[in-house]
C-alpha cells in the first residue's frame, strides 16, 4: 500500500457513499422480492433478509444471544468462569445455521460449475 498514491487507494476501496448506495439498492431489491417482482435482479444472498427467512434469522440471532447470556448468568451465580461452556451454548444455535449455510454454498457451487466450465 505504501507504493500507492492516496488517489489510487481511494479508487481501489469502497467508501461510505458506496456502501450507502449498495444498501439502498439492496433495500429496493428486497421490496421487489417481497412483492414477487424481482425476476430481473440477482437476489442471491438477500433471500435470508426477506419474509420467513428474515424471521428465522432474527429468531436464531435472539436465541443465540439468550443462550450465551443465560450461560454467563449461570456462571456468575455459580461463581465459575468457563469460556468453553459459553462457546458450547452459542454453538447449539450457530452450528445448525452453519450447516444450512454450507449446504446452500454447495448447491450454489453445483449450479455455477457448468457456467464456469463454459467460460474457459
Secondary structure, 3 states (H helix, E strand, C coil): CCCCCHHHHHHHCCCHHHHHHHHHHHHHHHHHHHHCCCCCCCCCCCHHHCHHHHHHHHHHHHHHHHHHHHHHHHHHHHCCCCHHHHHHHHHHHHHHHHHHHHHHHHHHHHHHHHHHHHHC
